[in-house]
Amino acid sequence: MPKKIVPPIAKIIPKTLEKHGDVRIDNYYWLNDRENPEVIDYLNKENDYYQKSTAHTKQFQAILFEEMKARIKEDDQSVPYFYNGYWYITRFEIGKGYPIYARKKESLEAKEEILYDCNEMAKDHAYFKLTGLSVSDDNKWVTFGVDTVSRRQFTIQIKNLETNEILPYKVENTTGDATWASDNKTFFYSRKDEQTLRPDRIYKHILGTNPDDDEVVYFEKDETFDVSVYKSKSRKYIIINSDSTMTSEYWYLLASKPNGKFKVFQKRTRGLEYSISHFENHFYIVTNKDKATNFKLMKTPEDATSKKNWVDLIPHREQVLVEAIDIFKDYLVVSERFNGLNQLKIMPWKGKEYYLPFDSETYMAYTTSNIDFDTEILRYSYQSLATPSSVIDFNMRTKEKTVLKEQEVLGGTYDKSNYTEKRIWATAKDGIKVPISMIYKNGVEQNGKNPTLLYAYGSYGVTMDCHFSSVRLSLLDRGFIFAIAHVRGGEDLGRNWYDNGKLLKKKNTFTDFIACSEFLINEKYTSNEHLYAEGGSAGGLLMGAIINMAPNLYKGVIAQVPFVDVVTTMLDDSIPLTTSEYDEWGNPNQKKYYDYMKRYSPYDNVVAQDYPNIYISTGLHDSQVQYWEPAKWIAKLRVLKTNNNQLYLDVNMDAGHGGASGRFEALKEIAKEYCFLLDLQGIQG
């Protein structure tokens, strides 16, 4: 008889937490110490339990990994884009998991100049990420950021592109991004607070000087704001952006005068959000000024930037969300969202405006690398749940389009006509209609027997657009339906959709997801014996909430890096991201927010009841959702749940919020998740 695999039980050390006269007892608070050997031992025991309990799926995981990898073109490269005399290319080589960044001077036929081979740079690291490549105007210098821990604390270094020498000094604890002034020797960058990891300072660095002597040109003392710095598309201005959830402020400086003083564009006003673009002698502003909930487009002279000088260019519309703009010499392109779908509006400065036509309800389309002003070509990307991603050049004058690249699905068997994609609408608890996008293989019947994976996020105004995934075919081809619930808390149906799913209306996110689940069951797409739910980070909070509220609806749940200990985390302003998110979740130092949060916080609301099968993943070095949140959650679930369903914690001891680095390592994590689902369905091949 095989030896029974016994799950680890975390020891109980009660800690009393009191706020507003309310007392909470946290039995697992002690797990909040990654330096404690007992904590590491507990995490290792959870990993060991997960590995032993799923040992029978290891071969299937390997099969799935190879299957998913085989659909991906290994020797692939991006569509080149031209900037300041060079074509820039990102490419991959067979058998290698990291990108190679390269460029060619003037012509694509020119000799390739390799900027970075990340495969070489990553050799000695369990985790590696390179970001923020920024080239000086004279094409001689490039800055880049490297993270080898996965806490999003990047070290900036500088490379001489003429000699290939990397300068010996490093700028530590940054976001990884830097912006060059026009003098080719000065750049600006943002640094993070060592403890909270909030980007709070903008520095100026001059080549050849010690980074320890870099001047702070901007400090953001308000802990609810983050700062960043970039150069306008016109290259005329260096721009600092200080941003919170509900308020914006910008500062600008001529790129030709890096030693000058930044000027405020429009002083922050609580609730006023705006973003700026420069063209010729005007700034263009996407803003919610004048109660423009769905935002509008305004313009102002570059020498009169305060809001009293702003004038409407595109007025506010109740049903259309203005998301972004791209400016060209003869055209303005507006990225909009109507009825949950992307729209690209072409507006000649002289002539009749029109929309790019899209003929699906489960697609996403967005502008990409549009760096030059003086062109009539718009580059955009298009994909749908069934249509592989394409990069397209569209001539805004002739309306001709050229597909530069379509994602290849290797193996020769993929045909999008073999799949059905559709959008349906569920009715939420308060009568609101919530869209669900879905895809499945032709022939699926509404008989209540189909395994179905329902995914959602539902926070920060992030829209869950319908992207194509060749990896997802491993589920679809085994009979799964894949669906996205476009719940409130995202911005899928406009800004009100977001506003009605945050702060004191956060519970709408959870009840929307439950309504979508019930709709899929009632319409016989699936049943509670075949329905699975998935979400990550704030979507992991959603998973935690729904299994407390409606555990009987789901056969299994995947919670990736889940934010589940909401009250304790939001009361701890030393943890990264906390203070900057008061406008998203509320500040529990105020009783009304504390009380509301406590009513839905997944960790605080675990009770003695049956729970579905659950797979939880986290990373030891996660800077966004600390590992101890899922660790405490699973410890509490394991003691209180009243059935014998599977409950796993999978801890990546080398990674953070984004999981494993490397192009194919991430597929191994997906293979684990898919095996969890397929094993529960009794599908072994």
C-alpha positions as CSV (number, residue, x, y, z in Angstrom):
1,M,0.0,0.0,0.0
2,P,1.5,3.4,-1.0
3,K,2.5,5.7,1.8
4,K,0.0,8.5,2.3
5,I,1.3,12.0,1.5
6,V,0.7,14.2,4.4
7,P,0.4,18.0,3.9
8,P,2.4,20.3,6.1
9,I,0.5,22.0,8.8
10,A,1.9,25.4,9.8
11,K,2.4,26.0,13.4
12,I,0.1,28.5,15.1
13,I,1.5,31.5,16.8
14,P,-1.4,33.9,17.5
15,K,-0.8,37.5,16.9
16,T,-3.4,40.1,17.9
17,L,-4.1,42.9,15.4
18,E,-6.3,45.7,16.5
19,K,-7.6,48.7,14.6
20,H,-10.7,50.9,15.2
21,G,-11.5,48.9,18.3
22,D,-11.7,45.7,16.2
23,V,-9.5,42.8,17.1
24,R,-8.3,40.2,14.5
25,I,-6.2,37.1,15.5
26,D,-3.6,36.2,12.8
27,N,-2.3,32.7,13.6
28,Y,0.2,32.8,10.8
29,Y,1.6,36.3,10.9
30,W,5.0,34.7,11.7
31,L,5.4,33.7,8.1
32,N,6.1,37.3,7.3
33,D,9.8,36.9,7.7
34,R,11.8,35.5,4.7
35,E,15.0,35.6,6.9
36,N,13.6,33.1,9.3
37,P,14.8,29.5,8.6
38,E,11.6,28.1,9.9
39,V,9.7,30.1,7.2
40,I,11.9,28.8,4.5
41,D,11.5,25.3,5.9
42,Y,7.7,25.6,5.8
43,L,7.8,26.9,2.2
44,N,10.1,24.0,1.2
45,K,7.7,21.5,2.8
46,E,4.8,23.0,0.8
47,N,6.8,22.6,-2.3
48,D,7.7,19.0,-1.4
49,Y,4.0,18.2,-0.7
50,Y,3.0,19.7,-4.1
51,Q,5.7,17.9,-6.0
52,K,5.0,14.5,-4.4
53,S,1.2,14.9,-4.7
54,T,1.4,15.7,-8.4
55,A,4.3,13.3,-9.3
56,H,1.8,11.2,-11.4
57,T,1.4,14.2,-13.7
58,K,5.1,14.9,-14.3
59,Q,5.3,13.0,-17.6
60,F,2.1,14.8,-18.7
61,Q,3.6,18.1,-17.8
62,A,6.6,17.3,-19.9
63,I,4.4,16.4,-22.8
64,L,2.4,19.6,-22.5
65,F,5.6,21.7,-22.3
66,E,7.0,20.2,-25.5
67,E,3.6,20.5,-27.2
68,M,3.3,24.2,-26.3
69,K,6.9,24.9,-27.2
70,A,6.6,23.1,-30.5
71,R,4.0,25.6,-31.6
72,I,6.3,28.6,-31.1
73,K,8.8,29.7,-33.7
74,E,12.1,29.6,-31.9
75,D,14.2,31.5,-34.5
76,D,11.8,34.4,-34.5
77,Q,12.2,38.2,-34.6
78,S,10.2,41.3,-34.2
79,V,9.1,43.6,-37.0
80,P,12.0,46.1,-37.4
81,Y,11.3,49.7,-36.6
82,F,13.4,52.7,-37.8
83,Y,14.6,55.4,-35.3
84,N,17.2,58.1,-35.7
85,G,19.1,56.4,-38.5
86,Y,18.9,52.8,-37.4
87,W,16.6,49.8,-37.7
88,Y,16.0,48.1,-34.4
89,I,15.3,44.4,-34.1
90,T,14.6,41.9,-31.3
91,R,15.2,38.3,-32.2
92,F,15.4,34.8,-30.8
93,E,17.6,31.9,-31.8
94,I,16.8,28.2,-31.7
95,G,17.3,26.6,-28.3
96,K,17.8,29.9,-26.5
97,G,15.3,31.4,-24.0
98,Y,16.3,35.0,-24.0
99,P,16.2,37.8,-26.6
100,I,19.0,39.3,-28.6
101,Y,18.7,43.1,-29.2
102,A,20.3,44.3,-32.4
103,R,20.3,47.2,-34.9
104,K,21.3,48.0,-38.5
105,K,22.4,51.3,-39.8
106,E,20.2,53.0,-42.4
107,S,19.3,49.7,-44.3
108,L,18.1,46.3,-43.3
109,E,20.8,44.9,-45.6
110,A,23.5,46.5,-43.4
111,K,25.7,44.6,-41.1
112,E,24.0,43.6,-37.8
113,E,25.2,45.3,-34.6
114,I,24.4,43.3,-31.5
115,L,23.5,45.6,-28.6
116,Y,22.8,42.8,-26.1
117,D,22.7,39.0,-26.1
118,C,20.6,38.3,-23.0
119,N,21.4,34.6,-23.3
120,E,25.0,35.3,-22.4
121,M,24.1,37.9,-19.8
122,A,21.7,35.5,-18.1
123,K,24.1,32.5,-17.9
124,D,24.9,32.8,-14.2
125,H,21.5,33.8,-12.9
126,A,18.4,31.8,-12.0
127,Y,16.4,34.9,-13.0
128,F,17.3,37.6,-15.5
129,K,15.5,40.5,-17.0
130,L,16.8,43.4,-19.2
131,T,14.7,46.5,-19.7
132,G,14.7,50.2,-20.6
133,L,17.1,50.4,-23.6
134,S,17.6,54.1,-24.3
135,V,20.0,55.3,-27.0
136,S,21.5,58.8,-27.0
137,D,20.7,61.1,-30.0
138,D,24.2,60.7,-31.4
139,N,23.8,56.9,-31.3
140,K,26.9,56.5,-29.3
141,W,25.6,55.6,-25.8
142,V,22.9,53.2,-24.6
143,T,21.5,52.8,-21.1
144,F,19.9,49.5,-19.9
145,G,18.5,48.1,-16.7
146,V,19.1,44.6,-15.3
147,D,17.2,42.7,-12.6
148,T,18.6,39.3,-11.4
149,V,16.4,38.9,-8.3
150,S,12.9,39.6,-9.7
151,R,12.0,42.3,-7.2
152,R,11.9,44.9,-10.0
153,Q,14.8,46.8,-8.6
154,F,16.9,47.4,-11.7
155,T,20.5,48.3,-12.0
156,I,21.2,50.8,-14.8
157,Q,24.5,50.5,-16.7
158,I,25.8,52.4,-19.7
159,K,27.4,51.0,-22.8
160,N,29.6,52.7,-25.4
161,L,28.2,51.6,-28.8
162,E,31.4,52.6,-30.6
163,T,33.7,50.5,-28.5
164,N,31.2,48.0,-27.0
165,E,32.6,48.8,-23.6
166,I,30.2,48.8,-20.6
167,L,31.2,51.6,-18.2
168,P,32.4,50.2,-14.9
169,Y,30.0,52.0,-12.6
170,K,26.3,51.1,-11.9
171,V,23.2,53.0,-10.8
172,E,21.4,50.8,-8.3
173,N,17.8,50.5,-7.2
174,T,16.1,52.1,-10.2
175,T,13.1,51.3,-12.4
176,G,15.5,50.5,-15.2
177,D,14.4,53.3,-17.5
178,A,16.5,56.3,-18.4
179,T,16.0,59.3,-20.8
180,W,18.8,61.1,-22.6
181,A,19.0,64.9,-23.0
182,S,20.0,66.4,-26.3
183,D,23.6,67.0,-25.2
184,N,24.4,63.2,-25.4
185,K,26.1,63.2,-22.0
186,T,23.2,63.7,-19.6
187,F,20.4,61.4,-18.8
188,F,17.5,61.3,-16.3
189,Y,16.2,58.3,-14.4
190,S,13.9,57.4,-11.5
191,R,15.1,55.7,-8.3
192,K,13.0,53.7,-5.8
193,D,12.6,54.0,-2.1
194,E,14.7,51.1,-0.6
195,Q,11.9,49.8,1.6
196,T,8.6,50.5,-0.2
197,L,10.1,50.2,-3.7
198,R,8.0,53.3,-4.7
199,P,9.7,55.3,-7.5
200,D,9.9,58.7,-5.7
201,R,12.9,60.5,-7.1
202,I,14.1,61.7,-10.5
203,Y,17.9,62.0,-10.8
204,K,20.2,63.6,-13.4
205,H,23.4,61.8,-14.3
206,I,26.3,63.2,-16.3
207,L,28.6,60.8,-18.1
208,G,32.0,60.4,-16.4
209,T,30.7,61.4,-12.9
210,N,30.1,59.2,-9.9
211,P,26.4,58.1,-9.6
212,D,26.6,58.8,-5.9
213,D,26.9,62.5,-6.7
214,D,23.9,62.5,-9.1
215,E,21.5,65.5,-8.5
216,V,17.9,64.9,-7.4
217,V,15.9,67.1,-9.8
218,Y,12.5,66.0,-8.5
219,F,11.3,64.4,-5.3
220,E,7.7,63.2,-4.8
221,K,7.0,63.4,-1.1
222,D,3.3,62.3,-1.4
223,E,3.4,58.5,-0.7
224,T,0.4,57.9,-3.0
225,F,2.2,59.1,-6.1
226,D,4.9,57.3,-8.3
227,V,7.2,59.2,-10.6
228,S,8.7,58.4,-14.1
229,V,10.6,60.4,-16.7
230,Y,10.6,60.2,-20.5
231,K,11.2,62.2,-23.7
232,S,8.4,63.6,-25.8
233,K,7.9,62.0,-29.3
234,S,9.0,65.4,-30.7
235,R,12.3,65.0,-28.8
236,K,11.9,68.6,-27.7
237,Y,11.1,68.0,-24.0
238,I,12.1,65.8,-21.1
239,I,8.9,65.1,-19.2
240,I,8.4,64.0,-15.6
241,N,5.1,62.3,-14.7
242,S,3.9,62.1,-11.1
243,D,0.9,59.9,-10.9
244,S,-1.6,58.4,-8.4
245,T,-4.7,56.4,-9.1
246,M,-6.9,59.5,-9.4
247,T,-4.6,62.5,-10.0
248,S,-1.8,63.5,-12.4
249,E,0.9,66.1,-12.6
250,Y,3.5,66.7,-15.3
251,W,6.7,68.7,-15.3
252,Y,8.7,69.5,-18.5
253,L,12.2,70.8,-19.5
254,L,13.7,71.5,-22.9
255,A,15.9,68.5,-23.8
256,S,18.5,70.9,-25.1
257,K,18.9,72.5,-21.7
258,P,19.3,69.6,-19.2
259,N,20.7,71.9,-16.5
260,G,17.6,74.1,-16.5
261,K,14.7,73.8,-14.1
262,F,11.6,71.7,-14.7
263,K,8.3,73.7,-15.0
264,V,5.0,72.3,-13.9
265,F,2.6,71.7,-16.7
266,Q,-0.6,71.9,-14.7
267,K,-0.4,71.7,-10.9
268,R,-2.1,68.7,-9.4
269,T,-5.7,69.0,-8.5
270,R,-7.3,66.1,-6.7
271,G,-9.3,64.0,-9.2
272,L,-7.8,65.7,-12.3
273,E,-6.2,63.1,-14.5
274,Y,-4.3,64.0,-17.7
275,S,-1.5,62.9,-20.0
276,I,0.4,65.1,-22.5
277,S,1.8,64.8,-26.0
278,H,3.8,67.5,-27.8
279,F,3.5,68.4,-31.5
280,E,4.8,71.6,-33.2
281,N,3.9,74.5,-30.9
282,H,1.1,72.8,-29.0
283,F,0.6,70.2,-26.3
284,Y,-2.3,67.7,-26.7
285,I,-4.0,66.5,-23.5
286,V,-6.1,63.4,-22.8
287,T,-8.0,64.4,-19.7
288,N,-11.1,63.9,-17.5
289,K,-11.3,67.7,-16.9
290,D,-14.8,69.2,-16.6
291,K,-16.3,65.8,-15.3
292,A,-15.3,64.1,-18.6
293,T,-15.6,60.6,-17.0
294,N,-14.6,58.8,-20.3
295,F,-11.9,61.4,-21.0
296,K,-11.6,63.9,-23.9
297,L,-8.9,65.4,-26.0
298,M,-7.8,69.0,-25.5
299,K,-4.9,71.2,-26.7
300,T,-3.0,74.2,-25.4
301,P,-0.1,76.4,-26.6
302,E,3.3,75.1,-25.4
303,D,3.9,78.4,-23.7
304,A,0.6,78.4,-21.8
305,T,0.1,75.0,-20.3
306,S,-2.2,75.6,-17.3
307,K,-5.7,74.2,-17.6
308,K,-7.4,77.6,-18.0
309,N,-5.8,77.6,-21.5
310,W,-6.9,74.1,-22.6
311,V,-9.6,74.0,-25.3
312,D,-11.6,71.0,-26.5
313,L,-10.5,69.1,-29.6
314,I,-12.6,66.0,-29.1
315,P,-15.4,66.6,-26.6
316,H,-16.4,64.1,-23.9
317,R,-18.8,61.3,-25.0
318,E,-20.8,59.2,-22.6
319,Q,-20.4,55.9,-24.4
320,V,-16.8,56.2,-25.8
321,L,-13.7,56.0,-23.7
322,V,-10.6,57.9,-25.1
323,E,-7.6,55.8,-24.2
324,A,-4.6,57.3,-26.0
325,I,-3.5,59.3,-29.1
326,D,-0.8,59.0,-31.7
327,I,0.2,62.3,-33.5
328,F,1.6,62.5,-37.0
329,K,2.4,65.5,-39.3
330,D,-0.9,65.2,-41.2
331,Y,-3.0,62.9,-39.0
332,L,-4.2,62.3,-35.5
333,V,-5.0,58.8,-34.4
334,V,-7.3,58.2,-31.4
335,S,-7.4,54.9,-29.6
336,E,-11.0,54.5,-28.2
337,R,-13.1,51.9,-26.6
338,F,-16.8,51.5,-27.3
339,N,-19.1,48.8,-25.9
340,G,-16.0,47.0,-24.6
341,L,-14.2,46.9,-28.0
342,N,-11.1,48.8,-29.3
343,Q,-11.5,51.4,-32.0
344,L,-8.8,53.2,-34.0
345,K,-10.1,56.5,-35.3
346,I,-8.1,58.2,-38.1
347,M,-8.4,62.0,-38.1
348,P,-6.6,63.9,-40.9
349,W,-5.8,67.4,-39.8
350,K,-7.4,68.4,-43.1
351,G,-10.1,66.0,-44.3
352,K,-12.7,63.5,-43.2
353,E,-12.2,61.3,-40.2
354,Y,-12.9,57.5,-40.3
355,Y,-12.5,54.3,-38.3
356,L,-10.5,51.2,-39.1
357,P,-13.0,48.4,-39.7
358,F,-12.8,45.3,-37.5
359,D,-15.3,42.5,-37.9
360,S,-15.2,40.5,-34.7
361,E,-16.5,40.9,-31.2
362,T,-13.5,39.0,-29.6
363,Y,-10.5,41.0,-30.8
364,M,-8.0,43.5,-29.7
365,A,-6.3,46.2,-31.8
366,Y,-3.8,48.8,-30.7
367,T,-1.2,51.1,-32.1
368,T,2.5,50.0,-31.7
369,S,5.8,51.6,-32.7
370,N,4.8,54.9,-34.3
371,I,8.0,56.9,-33.7
372,D,8.1,59.3,-36.8
373,F,5.9,62.3,-37.2
374,D,6.4,62.7,-40.9
375,T,4.7,59.6,-42.3
376,E,1.3,58.5,-43.5
377,I,1.8,55.0,-42.2
378,L,0.2,53.9,-39.0
379,R,1.6,50.7,-37.5
380,Y,-0.9,48.7,-35.4
381,S,-1.4,45.2,-34.1
382,Y,-4.5,43.0,-34.4
383,Q,-5.5,39.7,-32.9
384,S,-8.5,37.8,-31.6
385,L,-9.2,34.7,-29.5
386,A,-8.9,32.7,-32.7
387,T,-6.7,34.9,-34.9
388,P,-2.9,35.0,-34.3
389,S,-1.3,38.3,-33.6
390,S,-0.5,40.5,-36.7
391,V,1.6,43.6,-37.1
392,I,0.1,45.8,-39.8
393,D,1.2,49.0,-41.6
394,F,-1.8,51.0,-42.6
395,N,-1.6,53.8,-45.2
396,M,-3.8,56.5,-43.7
397,R,-4.1,58.3,-47.1
398,T,-4.8,55.3,-49.5
399,K,-6.3,53.1,-46.8
400,E,-4.2,50.2,-47.9
401,K,-2.8,47.8,-45.3
402,T,0.3,45.6,-45.4
403,V,0.6,42.7,-43.0
404,L,4.2,42.8,-42.0
405,K,4.0,39.7,-39.8
406,E,1.5,37.2,-38.5
407,Q,2.4,35.1,-35.5
408,E,3.2,31.6,-36.8
409,V,1.6,28.6,-35.1
410,L,4.0,25.8,-36.0
411,G,2.9,22.2,-36.6
412,G,0.9,23.0,-39.6
413,T,-2.4,21.9,-38.1
414,Y,-3.8,25.2,-36.8
415,D,-6.8,26.6,-38.7
416,K,-8.8,29.3,-37.0
417,S,-12.0,28.2,-38.8
418,N,-12.0,25.1,-36.5
419,Y,-12.8,27.3,-33.5
420,T,-15.9,29.3,-32.5
421,E,-15.4,32.6,-30.8
422,K,-18.2,34.7,-29.5
423,R,-19.3,37.3,-26.9
424,I,-22.3,36.7,-24.6
425,W,-23.7,38.7,-21.8
426,A,-24.5,37.7,-18.2
427,T,-26.8,39.6,-15.9
428,A,-25.1,40.8,-12.6
429,K,-26.8,40.8,-9.2
430,D,-27.8,44.5,-9.7
431,G,-29.1,44.0,-13.2
432,I,-26.0,45.2,-15.1
433,K,-25.1,43.2,-18.2
434,V,-21.5,41.8,-18.0
435,P,-19.8,40.7,-21.2
436,I,-18.1,37.3,-21.5
437,S,-15.7,36.5,-24.4
438,M,-15.2,32.9,-25.2
439,I,-13.6,30.4,-27.6
440,Y,-14.0,26.7,-28.1
441,K,-13.4,24.1,-30.7
442,N,-16.2,23.5,-33.2
443,G,-18.6,20.8,-32.2
444,V,-18.9,21.7,-28.6
445,E,-22.5,21.3,-27.5
446,Q,-24.3,23.2,-24.7
447,N,-25.0,20.0,-22.7
448,G,-23.5,21.1,-19.4
449,K,-20.6,18.7,-19.7
450,N,-17.8,20.9,-21.1
451,P,-14.8,21.6,-19.0
452,T,-14.6,25.4,-18.9
453,L,-11.9,27.8,-17.7
454,L,-13.2,31.3,-16.7
455,Y,-10.6,34.0,-16.3
456,A,-10.8,37.5,-15.0
457,Y,-8.7,40.3,-13.4
458,G,-11.0,43.2,-12.5
459,S,-8.9,45.9,-10.9
460,Y,-6.9,49.1,-11.6
461,G,-9.0,49.8,-14.6
462,V,-7.0,47.1,-16.6
463,T,-9.0,45.9,-19.5
464,M,-8.9,42.1,-20.3
465,D,-8.7,42.3,-24.1
466,C,-9.1,39.2,-26.2
467,H,-5.6,38.1,-27.1
468,F,-4.6,35.0,-29.1
469,S,-2.7,32.2,-27.4
470,S,-1.1,29.3,-29.1
471,V,-0.4,27.8,-25.6
472,R,-4.2,27.9,-24.9
473,L,-4.7,25.4,-27.7
474,S,-3.5,22.6,-25.4
475,L,-6.8,23.1,-23.5
476,L,-9.1,23.9,-26.4
477,D,-8.0,20.8,-28.3
478,R,-8.8,18.7,-25.3
479,G,-12.4,19.9,-25.2
480,F,-12.1,23.0,-22.9
481,I,-14.0,26.2,-23.3
482,F,-12.0,29.2,-22.5
483,A,-13.8,32.4,-21.4
484,I,-13.0,35.9,-20.1
485,A,-15.4,37.6,-17.7
486,H,-15.1,41.3,-18.3
487,V,-16.0,42.2,-14.7
488,R,-16.3,45.7,-13.2
489,G,-13.1,47.0,-11.8
490,G,-11.5,46.8,-15.2
491,E,-12.2,49.6,-17.7
492,D,-13.6,47.2,-20.4
493,L,-16.9,49.2,-20.8
494,G,-15.5,52.7,-20.0
495,R,-14.4,54.6,-16.9
496,N,-17.6,54.0,-15.0
497,W,-17.0,50.3,-15.3
498,Y,-13.8,50.8,-13.4
499,D,-15.3,53.2,-10.8
500,N,-18.1,50.8,-10.0
501,G,-15.6,48.0,-9.2
502,K,-13.2,49.7,-6.7
503,L,-13.1,51.2,-3.2
504,L,-16.5,50.8,-1.6
505,K,-17.9,49.1,-4.7
506,K,-15.2,46.5,-4.9
507,K,-17.7,43.6,-4.2
508,N,-19.2,44.2,-7.7
509,T,-16.1,42.6,-9.1
510,F,-16.8,39.4,-7.2
511,T,-20.5,39.3,-7.7
512,D,-20.0,39.9,-11.5
513,F,-17.7,36.9,-11.7
514,I,-20.1,34.7,-9.8
515,A,-23.0,35.9,-12.1
516,C,-20.9,35.0,-15.2
517,S,-20.1,31.6,-13.6
518,E,-23.8,31.0,-13.0
519,F,-24.7,32.1,-16.5
520,L,-22.3,29.6,-18.1
521,I,-23.9,26.9,-15.9
522,N,-27.5,27.9,-16.6
523,E,-26.9,28.1,-20.3
524,K,-25.4,24.6,-20.1
525,Y,-22.0,25.6,-21.5
526,T,-20.7,23.8,-18.4
527,S,-21.7,22.7,-14.8
528,N,-20.1,23.2,-11.4
529,E,-18.5,19.8,-11.9
530,H,-16.6,21.1,-14.9
531,L,-16.2,24.8,-14.2
532,Y,-12.7,26.2,-13.3
533,A,-11.7,29.7,-12.4
534,E,-8.3,31.5,-12.8
535,G,-6.9,34.8,-11.8
536,G,-3.6,36.3,-10.8
537,S,-2.4,39.1,-8.4
538,A,-5.5,41.3,-7.9
539,G,-7.2,38.6,-9.9
540,G,-6.0,36.2,-7.3
541,L,-7.9,38.3,-4.7
542,L,-10.9,37.8,-6.9
543,M,-10.3,34.0,-6.8
544,G,-10.1,34.1,-3.0
545,A,-13.3,36.1,-2.7
546,I,-15.4,33.9,-4.9
547,I,-14.4,30.7,-3.2
548,N,-15.4,32.1,0.1
549,M,-18.7,33.4,-1.3
550,A,-19.7,30.6,-3.8
551,P,-17.3,27.6,-3.4
552,N,-19.9,25.1,-4.8
553,L,-19.7,26.7,-8.3
554,Y,-16.2,25.5,-9.1
555,K,-14.4,22.2,-9.5
556,G,-11.0,23.9,-9.3
557,V,-9.4,27.3,-8.9
558,I,-6.0,28.6,-10.0
559,A,-4.8,31.6,-8.0
560,Q,-1.5,33.1,-9.2
561,V,0.5,35.3,-6.9
562,P,-2.8,36.2,-5.1
563,F,-3.3,39.4,-3.2
564,V,-5.5,37.9,-0.4
565,D,-4.5,39.5,2.9
566,V,-6.0,42.8,2.0
567,V,-6.6,44.4,5.4
568,T,-3.2,43.6,6.9
569,T,-1.3,44.6,3.8
570,M,-3.1,47.9,3.3
571,L,-2.4,48.8,6.9
572,D,1.3,48.2,6.5
573,D,2.7,51.3,4.7
574,S,6.2,49.8,4.7
575,I,5.2,47.2,2.1
576,P,5.8,48.1,-1.6
577,L,2.8,49.6,-3.3
578,T,0.6,50.0,-0.3
579,T,0.3,53.8,0.0
580,S,0.1,54.3,-3.8
581,E,-3.0,52.1,-3.8
582,Y,-5.3,53.8,-1.3
583,D,-7.3,55.2,-4.2
584,E,-7.8,51.7,-5.5
585,W,-8.8,49.8,-2.4
586,G,-9.3,52.5,0.2
587,N,-7.2,53.5,3.2
588,P,-8.1,51.1,6.1
589,N,-6.8,53.7,8.6
590,Q,-10.3,55.1,7.9
591,K,-12.9,53.0,9.6
592,K,-15.3,52.8,6.6
593,Y,-12.7,51.3,4.4
594,Y,-11.4,49.0,7.1
595,D,-14.9,47.6,7.7
596,Y,-15.6,47.2,4.0
597,M,-12.3,45.5,3.3
598,K,-12.6,43.2,6.2
599,R,-15.9,41.9,4.8
600,Y,-14.3,40.7,1.6
601,S,-10.6,40.1,2.3
602,P,-10.1,36.4,1.4
603,Y,-7.7,35.6,4.2
604,D,-10.0,37.2,6.9
605,N,-13.0,35.3,5.6
606,V,-11.8,31.8,5.3
607,V,-14.4,29.6,7.2
608,A,-15.1,26.0,7.9
609,Q,-16.7,24.9,4.7
610,D,-16.1,22.7,1.6
611,Y,-13.7,24.4,-0.8
612,P,-12.9,23.6,-4.5
613,N,-9.6,22.1,-5.5
614,I,-7.0,24.9,-5.4
615,Y,-3.6,25.5,-7.0
616,I,-1.8,28.6,-5.6
617,S,1.5,29.9,-7.0
618,T,3.9,32.5,-5.6
619,G,7.5,33.7,-5.8
620,L,9.7,34.2,-2.8
621,H,11.0,37.5,-4.1
622,D,7.7,39.0,-5.2
623,S,7.7,42.7,-4.6
624,Q,4.1,43.3,-5.5
625,V,2.3,40.5,-3.6
626,Q,4.6,39.3,-0.9
627,Y,4.9,35.5,-0.7
628,W,3.5,35.4,2.9
629,E,0.0,36.3,1.7
630,P,-0.6,33.0,-0.2
631,A,1.5,31.1,2.4
632,K,-0.7,32.3,5.2
633,W,-3.8,31.8,3.2
634,I,-3.1,28.2,2.4
635,A,-2.1,27.5,6.0
636,K,-5.5,28.8,7.1
637,L,-7.4,27.0,4.3
638,R,-5.8,23.7,5.1
639,V,-6.9,23.8,8.7
640,L,-10.5,25.0,8.1
641,K,-11.7,23.4,4.9
642,T,-14.0,20.5,5.5
643,N,-13.4,18.3,2.5
644,N,-10.4,16.4,1.0
645,N,-10.0,18.4,-2.2
646,Q,-6.5,19.2,-3.4
647,L,-4.8,22.2,-2.0
648,Y,-1.4,23.1,-3.3
649,L,1.1,25.9,-2.8
650,D,3.8,26.1,-5.5
651,V,6.6,28.5,-4.5
652,N,9.3,29.6,-7.0
653,M,12.2,30.2,-4.6
654,D,14.1,32.1,-7.4
655,A,11.5,34.4,-8.8
656,G,9.0,37.2,-8.1
657,H,5.7,38.5,-9.3
658,G,6.1,37.6,-13.0
659,G,7.3,34.1,-12.4
660,A,10.2,32.5,-14.2
661,S,12.3,34.4,-16.6
662,G,13.3,33.0,-20.0
663,R,11.1,32.5,-23.0
664,F,10.3,28.8,-22.4
665,E,10.7,28.5,-18.6
666,A,7.3,30.2,-18.2
667,L,5.7,27.4,-20.3
668,K,6.7,25.0,-17.6
669,E,4.6,27.0,-15.1
670,I,1.7,27.0,-17.5
671,A,2.1,23.2,-18.0
672,K,1.7,22.8,-14.2
673,E,-1.5,24.8,-14.2
674,Y,-2.9,22.9,-17.2
675,C,-2.1,19.6,-15.6
676,F,-3.9,20.6,-12.5
677,L,-7.0,21.3,-14.6
678,L,-6.7,18.3,-16.9
679,D,-6.0,15.9,-14.0
680,L,-9.2,17.0,-12.3
681,Q,-11.1,16.3,-15.5
682,G,-9.5,12.9,-15.8
683,I,-7.8,13.8,-19.1
684,Q,-4.4,12.2,-19.3
685,G,-3.3,12.8,-22.8
